[in-house]
Amino acid sequence: MVMDQAYNGKIYRYAVPPLPADLPLPPLPPIPIARLREIALTHTSFHGVHRQTHDLDTARYSEIKDYEKLEFLGDRILSLCVDMMVHEVFPGMRQGVASMLHDQMVRNELLAEISDRYGLPDRLRVSHDARYTTRVRAKARASVFESYIAGVFYAYLEGSDLDSSQITAFMTSDEVSTAVTAEDISEPDSVPVQPPTNPRDEQEESKEISQQDTNMSTNIFTSPEPANNGDAIAPPPDHATPPAPAWEAPTSRKRTYGEALDHTYTWLRPLFRPVLDHALKAKQEYQKKLEADKKATDALPELSRVVEEELLARGVVNALNQYCEETFDKMPDYHCERRGEHEWQVTCTVTTLTGERFEGRGVKKTKRQAKAIATYQIGIQMKLFQ
């Protein structure tokens, strides 16, 4: 079990190589709402406002002006979309492997690569002093990509398909024009016509539905509800339902979080689908290498306690170190890790001038014994020891 944990840990910690240069990226969706776009592309240093990260006094919360909050939300949206895609592509994959692939696809280094290819760091508003660090640090470049994801999500949630005049009105005022034409409220011809049997029943039903919508969420358009004089709204002869009131036009209805998630997923899925293949292939190739190294090590003969003590007495570690330093101008690489409470594992690696690589592994109660075993295995492979 201990060996399995160490083996799986190596695969989990293995970082996949950078993305191929020819990896296709879908177009970057715009953020039509200027306020959200500005926030998503503003670094915390731009305004120079000092804030306490863990301030729990909600009365002092100020207006969001930089991308930190959108980055936080975008990270969660991205994680959910990646997990949905992995489950969609590999529905039978175990949760451990799915979690490993998820962590690879949302790590800062990979997100920074994607952010660079979209040119987001160059669009980031940042103070002069922080300009260099935001261009170099992977965390900052990944953060602006995550904040942009949240910007796309909330722009759609707030109605980003409205035309520019309506968006401007929404951003600058709490009310918008209530004018609506018959074309704005027309429905597909395939909807069956079902005129109400009683106009007053239809009116009561419409009021009840409107009240339910109000209770569930607040409409982003806050124009007042028109007064009802008690008369029913008769439906046009060519419509299945009564026309929507001007203050609740279909083009300005409150969208759901599910619809905004679907909208964002249509961008992120084709973006991360080839990334998933790249990460999975790299992990599989590394797993094959580990299995081959393990078979080569297991094929070496076991050493008795007497032989181990003899190796220590003969100083095989010093002998190998001296040989490598004189021949390759560098020492062997030793990696020591504790396995449980009473064992040490030492991995010794030697790379020759021609690139040939030798590896030995020893597991013993003391680090010194384990190091001697690993060194002896290297010596046998290199034909230095008899």
C-alpha positions as CSV (number, residue, x, y, z in Angstrom):
1,M,0.0,0.0,0.0
2,V,2.9,2.4,0.8
3,M,4.5,1.7,-2.5
4,D,1.2,2.4,-4.3
5,Q,0.8,5.7,-2.5
6,A,4.3,6.8,-3.4
7,Y,3.7,5.7,-7.0
8,N,0.4,7.5,-7.4
9,G,1.8,10.6,-5.7
10,K,4.5,10.9,-8.4
11,I,1.9,10.7,-11.1
12,Y,-0.3,13.2,-9.3
13,R,2.5,15.7,-8.8
14,Y,3.9,15.4,-12.3
15,A,3.3,18.7,-14.1
16,V,2.3,18.3,-17.8
17,P,4.5,20.1,-20.3
18,P,3.4,23.5,-21.9
19,L,0.6,23.5,-24.4
20,P,1.6,22.9,-28.0
21,A,2.0,26.0,-30.1
22,D,-0.6,24.9,-32.6
23,L,-3.3,24.1,-30.1
24,P,-6.5,25.8,-31.4
25,L,-8.3,28.3,-29.3
26,P,-11.9,29.4,-29.8
27,P,-12.5,33.1,-30.2
28,L,-12.6,35.1,-27.0
29,P,-16.2,36.1,-26.3
30,P,-16.7,39.8,-25.6
31,I,-18.0,41.4,-22.4
32,P,-20.5,43.9,-23.9
33,I,-21.2,45.6,-20.5
34,A,-18.5,48.3,-20.1
35,R,-18.7,48.3,-16.3
36,L,-18.0,44.5,-16.1
37,R,-15.4,44.6,-18.7
38,E,-13.5,47.4,-16.9
39,I,-13.6,45.6,-13.6
40,A,-12.5,42.3,-15.1
41,L,-9.4,44.0,-16.6
42,T,-8.4,46.1,-13.6
43,H,-5.6,45.0,-11.3
44,T,-5.7,45.6,-7.6
45,S,-2.8,48.0,-7.8
46,F,-4.5,50.4,-10.3
47,H,-6.6,52.3,-7.7
48,G,-4.0,51.9,-4.9
49,V,-6.7,51.3,-2.3
50,H,-5.5,49.5,0.9
51,R,-8.0,46.8,1.9
52,Q,-8.1,44.3,4.7
53,T,-8.7,40.9,3.1
54,H,-10.4,39.4,6.1
55,D,-12.5,42.4,7.2
56,L,-15.8,41.0,8.4
57,D,-17.5,44.3,8.9
58,T,-20.0,44.3,6.0
59,A,-20.9,48.0,6.7
60,R,-17.5,49.0,5.3
61,Y,-17.8,47.0,2.1
62,S,-17.2,49.3,-0.8
63,E,-18.0,49.1,-4.5
64,I,-16.0,46.5,-6.4
65,K,-13.4,48.2,-8.6
66,D,-10.9,45.6,-9.5
67,Y,-10.8,42.0,-10.6
68,E,-10.2,40.2,-7.3
69,K,-13.9,39.3,-6.7
70,L,-14.5,38.3,-10.3
71,E,-11.3,36.2,-10.2
72,F,-12.7,34.4,-7.1
73,L,-16.0,33.7,-8.9
74,G,-14.4,32.9,-12.2
75,D,-12.2,30.2,-10.5
76,R,-15.4,28.5,-9.3
77,I,-17.1,28.7,-12.6
78,L,-14.1,27.4,-14.5
79,S,-13.8,24.5,-12.0
80,L,-17.4,23.5,-12.5
81,C,-17.2,23.7,-16.3
82,V,-14.0,21.6,-16.3
83,D,-15.5,19.0,-14.1
84,M,-18.6,18.8,-16.2
85,M,-16.5,18.4,-19.4
86,V,-14.3,15.6,-17.9
87,H,-17.5,13.7,-16.8
88,E,-19.1,14.3,-20.2
89,V,-16.1,13.0,-22.1
90,F,-15.2,10.2,-19.6
91,P,-18.4,9.3,-17.7
92,G,-16.8,6.1,-16.2
93,M,-13.6,7.8,-15.0
94,R,-12.9,7.3,-11.3
95,Q,-13.1,10.5,-9.1
96,G,-9.4,10.3,-8.2
97,V,-8.2,10.5,-11.8
98,A,-10.8,13.1,-12.6
99,S,-9.6,15.2,-9.7
100,M,-6.0,14.8,-10.9
101,L,-6.9,16.0,-14.4
102,H,-9.0,18.9,-13.0
103,D,-6.0,20.1,-10.9
104,Q,-3.8,20.0,-14.0
105,M,-6.2,22.0,-16.1
106,V,-6.8,24.8,-13.6
107,R,-3.3,25.3,-12.4
108,N,-1.9,28.8,-12.7
109,E,0.8,28.0,-15.2
110,L,-1.6,26.5,-17.7
111,L,-4.2,29.3,-17.3
112,A,-1.4,31.9,-17.7
113,E,-0.5,30.3,-21.1
114,I,-4.1,30.6,-22.2
115,S,-4.3,34.1,-20.9
116,D,-1.2,35.1,-22.9
117,R,-2.6,33.6,-26.1
118,Y,-5.8,35.7,-25.7
119,G,-3.7,38.8,-25.0
120,L,-5.5,39.5,-21.7
121,P,-2.3,40.6,-19.7
122,D,-1.7,43.3,-22.3
123,R,-5.2,44.7,-21.7
124,L,-4.9,44.7,-17.9
125,R,-5.1,48.1,-16.3
126,V,-2.3,48.1,-13.7
127,S,-0.2,50.7,-11.8
128,H,3.2,51.6,-13.3
129,D,5.1,49.9,-10.4
130,A,3.3,46.6,-10.8
131,R,3.4,46.5,-14.5
132,Y,6.5,44.2,-14.7
133,T,5.4,41.7,-12.1
134,T,1.9,41.3,-13.6
135,R,3.5,40.4,-16.9
136,V,5.9,37.9,-15.4
137,R,4.0,36.2,-12.6
138,A,1.9,33.3,-13.7
139,K,-0.6,33.9,-10.9
140,A,-1.5,37.4,-12.1
141,R,-1.8,36.3,-15.7
142,A,-4.0,33.4,-14.7
143,S,-6.1,35.7,-12.4
144,V,-7.1,38.0,-15.2
145,F,-8.3,35.0,-17.3
146,E,-10.4,33.8,-14.4
147,S,-11.9,37.2,-13.9
148,Y,-12.7,37.5,-17.6
149,I,-14.6,34.2,-17.3
150,A,-16.8,35.7,-14.5
151,G,-17.2,38.8,-16.6
152,V,-18.6,36.8,-19.5
153,F,-20.9,34.9,-17.1
154,Y,-22.4,38.0,-15.4
155,A,-22.6,40.0,-18.6
156,Y,-24.9,37.3,-20.1
157,L,-26.8,37.1,-16.8
158,E,-27.5,40.8,-16.9
159,G,-28.6,40.7,-20.5
160,S,-25.6,41.2,-22.7
161,D,-27.5,40.6,-25.9
162,L,-29.3,43.9,-25.6
163,D,-28.3,46.6,-28.1
164,S,-25.8,49.3,-27.1
165,S,-28.4,51.9,-26.3
166,Q,-30.3,49.6,-24.0
167,I,-27.0,48.6,-22.3
168,T,-26.0,52.2,-21.8
169,A,-29.4,53.0,-20.4
170,F,-29.2,50.1,-18.0
171,M,-25.7,51.1,-16.8
172,T,-26.7,54.8,-16.2
173,S,-30.2,54.6,-14.9
174,D,-32.5,52.4,-12.9
175,E,-35.2,52.7,-15.5
176,V,-35.4,51.9,-19.2
177,S,-37.9,52.7,-21.9
178,T,-41.1,50.7,-21.7
179,A,-41.9,50.9,-25.4
180,V,-42.4,47.6,-27.0
181,T,-43.8,46.6,-30.4
182,A,-45.8,43.6,-31.5
183,E,-42.7,42.2,-33.2
184,D,-40.8,42.3,-29.9
185,I,-43.4,40.1,-28.3
186,S,-44.3,37.8,-31.1
187,E,-43.8,34.1,-30.6
188,P,-43.0,31.2,-33.0
189,D,-45.8,30.0,-35.3
190,S,-45.5,26.5,-33.9
191,V,-47.0,27.5,-30.6
192,P,-50.7,26.4,-30.4
193,V,-53.3,29.0,-29.9
194,Q,-55.2,28.5,-26.6
195,P,-57.3,31.6,-25.9
196,P,-58.5,31.9,-22.3
197,T,-62.0,30.9,-21.6
198,N,-62.6,33.7,-19.1
199,P,-60.8,37.1,-19.3
200,R,-60.9,37.6,-15.5
201,D,-59.4,34.2,-14.9
202,E,-56.7,35.0,-17.4
203,Q,-56.0,38.3,-15.6
204,E,-55.7,36.6,-12.1
205,E,-53.4,33.9,-13.5
206,S,-51.2,36.6,-15.1
207,K,-51.0,38.5,-11.8
208,E,-50.2,35.3,-9.9
209,I,-47.3,34.4,-12.3
210,S,-46.0,37.9,-12.1
211,Q,-46.0,37.8,-8.3
212,Q,-44.1,34.5,-8.3
213,D,-41.4,35.9,-10.6
214,T,-41.0,38.9,-8.3
215,N,-40.6,36.7,-5.3
216,M,-38.0,34.4,-6.9
217,S,-35.7,37.2,-8.1
218,T,-35.6,40.9,-8.7
219,N,-35.7,42.1,-12.3
220,I,-32.7,44.1,-13.4
221,F,-35.1,46.6,-14.9
222,T,-36.9,48.4,-12.1
223,S,-39.5,50.4,-14.0
224,P,-42.8,50.7,-12.1
225,E,-45.6,48.2,-12.8
226,P,-48.5,49.9,-14.7
227,A,-51.8,50.3,-12.8
228,N,-54.5,47.7,-13.4
229,N,-57.9,49.2,-13.9
230,G,-59.6,45.8,-13.4
231,D,-60.1,45.1,-17.1
232,A,-58.6,41.9,-18.6
233,I,-56.0,42.2,-21.2
234,A,-57.5,40.5,-24.3
235,P,-55.0,38.5,-26.3
236,P,-54.5,39.4,-30.0
237,P,-56.1,36.9,-32.3
238,D,-52.8,35.6,-33.7
239,H,-51.1,35.0,-30.3
240,A,-51.3,32.1,-27.9
241,T,-51.0,34.2,-24.8
242,P,-51.7,37.8,-23.8
243,P,-48.9,40.3,-24.8
244,A,-46.4,40.8,-22.0
245,P,-46.7,44.2,-20.3
246,A,-44.2,46.8,-21.5
247,W,-42.4,46.8,-18.2
248,E,-41.7,43.0,-18.6
249,A,-40.7,42.7,-22.2
250,P,-39.2,39.3,-23.2
251,T,-36.0,41.0,-24.4
252,S,-35.3,42.3,-20.9
253,R,-36.4,39.3,-18.7
254,K,-34.2,38.2,-15.9
255,R,-31.9,35.4,-17.0
256,T,-31.2,32.4,-14.8
257,Y,-27.8,31.3,-13.5
258,G,-28.2,28.1,-15.4
259,E,-28.6,29.9,-18.7
260,A,-25.5,32.0,-17.9
261,L,-23.5,28.8,-17.1
262,D,-24.6,27.2,-20.4
263,H,-23.5,30.3,-22.2
264,T,-20.1,30.3,-20.6
265,Y,-19.7,26.5,-21.1
266,T,-20.2,26.9,-24.8
267,W,-16.9,28.8,-24.8
268,L,-14.9,26.9,-22.2
269,R,-15.7,23.4,-23.4
270,P,-14.1,23.7,-26.9
271,L,-11.2,25.6,-25.2
272,F,-10.4,22.9,-22.6
273,R,-11.3,19.8,-24.6
274,P,-7.9,19.6,-26.4
275,V,-6.2,20.7,-23.1
276,L,-7.8,17.6,-21.5
277,D,-6.3,15.3,-24.2
278,H,-2.9,17.0,-23.8
279,A,-2.9,16.5,-20.0
280,L,-4.1,12.9,-20.1
281,K,-1.6,11.9,-22.8
282,A,1.3,13.4,-20.8
283,K,0.2,11.7,-17.6
284,Q,-0.1,8.3,-19.4
285,E,3.4,8.6,-20.9
286,Y,4.8,9.4,-17.5
287,Q,3.0,6.5,-15.9
288,K,4.5,4.1,-18.5
289,K,8.0,5.5,-17.7
290,L,7.5,4.9,-14.0
291,E,6.3,1.4,-14.6
292,A,9.4,0.6,-16.8
293,D,11.7,2.1,-14.2
294,K,10.1,0.0,-11.5
295,K,10.4,-3.2,-13.5
296,A,14.1,-2.5,-14.1
297,T,14.7,-1.9,-10.4
298,D,12.7,-4.9,-9.3
299,A,14.8,-7.1,-11.6
300,L,18.0,-6.4,-9.6
301,P,19.0,-9.1,-7.0
302,E,18.1,-8.6,-3.4
303,L,21.0,-8.0,-1.1
304,S,21.5,-9.8,2.2
305,R,22.3,-8.0,5.5
306,V,25.9,-9.2,5.3
307,V,26.3,-7.8,1.8
308,E,24.7,-4.5,2.9
309,E,27.2,-4.1,5.7
310,E,30.0,-4.9,3.4
311,L,28.8,-2.2,1.0
312,L,28.8,0.3,3.7
313,A,32.3,-0.8,4.8
314,R,33.6,-0.6,1.3
315,G,32.2,3.0,0.9
316,V,30.3,2.4,-2.4
317,V,28.6,5.8,-2.0
318,N,31.9,7.7,-1.8
319,A,33.2,5.6,-4.7
320,L,30.3,6.4,-7.0
321,N,30.4,10.1,-6.0
322,Q,34.1,10.3,-6.8
323,Y,33.7,8.5,-10.1
324,C,30.8,10.7,-11.3
325,E,32.6,13.9,-10.3
326,E,35.8,13.0,-12.1
327,T,34.0,11.5,-15.2
328,F,30.9,13.7,-15.6
329,D,32.0,16.7,-13.6
330,K,28.9,16.5,-11.4
331,M,27.6,14.4,-8.5
332,P,24.8,11.8,-8.6
333,D,21.4,13.1,-7.8
334,Y,20.0,11.7,-4.5
335,H,16.3,12.0,-3.6
336,C,15.4,10.9,0.0
337,E,11.9,10.5,1.3
338,R,10.5,8.9,4.4
339,R,8.1,6.0,4.0
340,G,6.1,5.5,7.1
341,E,7.7,5.8,10.5
342,H,10.5,3.2,10.1
343,E,11.6,3.3,6.5
344,W,13.5,5.6,4.1
345,Q,13.5,5.4,0.4
346,V,16.5,6.9,-1.5
347,T,16.5,7.2,-5.3
348,C,19.9,7.7,-6.9
349,T,20.1,9.0,-10.5
350,V,23.2,9.4,-12.7
351,T,23.1,10.9,-16.2
352,T,26.1,10.5,-18.5
353,L,27.6,13.0,-20.9
354,T,25.7,11.2,-23.7
355,G,22.4,11.6,-22.0
356,E,22.2,7.9,-20.8
357,R,20.3,7.7,-17.5
358,F,20.8,5.2,-14.7
359,E,18.6,5.0,-11.6
360,G,18.8,2.9,-8.4
361,R,16.4,2.8,-5.5
362,G,16.9,1.6,-2.0
363,V,14.4,1.2,0.9
364,K,15.8,0.5,4.4
365,K,15.3,1.5,8.0
366,T,18.0,4.2,7.8
367,K,18.8,6.7,5.1
368,R,22.4,5.6,5.1
369,Q,21.5,2.0,4.3
370,A,19.0,2.9,1.7
371,K,21.5,5.2,0.0
372,A,24.1,2.4,-0.1
373,I,21.6,0.1,-1.8
374,A,20.6,2.7,-4.4
375,T,24.3,3.4,-5.1
376,Y,25.2,-0.2,-5.5
377,Q,22.4,-0.7,-8.0
378,I,23.7,2.2,-10.1
379,G,27.2,0.7,-9.9
380,I,26.0,-2.7,-11.1
381,Q,24.1,-1.1,-14.0
382,M,27.2,0.9,-15.0
383,K,29.5,-2.2,-14.4
384,L,31.5,-0.3,-11.8
385,F,31.0,-2.9,-9.0
386,Q,31.3,-6.6,-9.1
